[in-house]
Amino acid sequence: MARGEVEAALEEWRAAQRRLEHSTNGDRDALEVAVNAARDKFQKLSADHMLERIDALQDAEERRQQATPSTPDYHEAAREETEIAADIWESAARNDQETPDSASND
């Protein structure tokens, strides 16, 4: 799964949250349902993406451990580990910073 799918789901959630914040009483219930659905979609996609990245990290770690130290295979796997770990960290931080702050975000 591409990170773009997660980002698109986050934008859908944020847009739904904005619509809810500017709603009138007549459409509030439907908008709350839309916010909850968008949040659930984002959380599922985000969790799936994170699991995929963790699996990739574990694969790179296994390849590094099985490779002879100081060989091209060893260094390639070590670089992949570093890149994937940084991606996981950045994704988690970005999600934490960018998710809507709302009562439905419990």
Long-range contacts (C-beta under 8 A, 24 or more apart in sequence): 1-45, 1-48, 1-49, 1-52, 3-49, 3-91, 5-45, 5-49, 6-42, 6-45, 6-46, 6-49, 6-91, 6-95, 9-38, 9-41, 9-42, 9-45, 9-46, 10-42, 10-46, 10-95, 10-98, 10-99, 12-38, 12-41, 12-42, 13-38, 13-39, 13-41, 13-42, 13-99, 13-100, 14-98, 14-100, 17-100, 17-102, 17-104, 20-102, 32-104, 35-102, 35-104, 36-104, 39-100, 39-104, 39-105, 42-99, 46-91, 46-95, 49-91, 50-88, 50-91, 50-92, 53-84, 53-87, 53-88, 53-91, 54-88, 56-80, 56-84, 57-81, 57-84, 57-85, 57-88, 60-84
